[in-house]
Amino acid sequence: MLSWSSTQEGHPADLTAIADGSGDAGLPFGAELIAFTEAIGGYDDEALAAARAALVLAAGEAFMVDAAAVAANFEMMTRVADGTGARFPDDVVRERTAMIGDLGITGFTSAR
């Protein structure tokens, strides 16, 4: 979804940079967004507070709230899919194998 939406907005995202957690991925406020999402996925409350404040400073509070809502929605969708046993069809997995490897996301629990 991010690669499509960022391209539609005229700022194609560098998904490798996002997966690496480096740079700005070619996105407005990208460095702050990456730091925020990394902090959301962690367990350090101080790092999360600092990343949240940096994103608000760079992009505004409404932007940060939208980013938090998107992250929360993706977490919810993943839990629902895992809970129901939903999996990508084999042909879709084959099509995405190269991208999955390039992004280094095979280590996630849901990467079955």
Secondary structure, DSSP 4 states (H G I P E B T S, - for coil): -HHHHHHHTT----HHHHHHT-S-TTSTTHHHHHHHHHHHTSS-HHHHHHHHHHHHHHH-HHHHHHHHHHHHHHHHHHHHHHHHT----HHHHHHHHHHHHHHT-TTSTT--
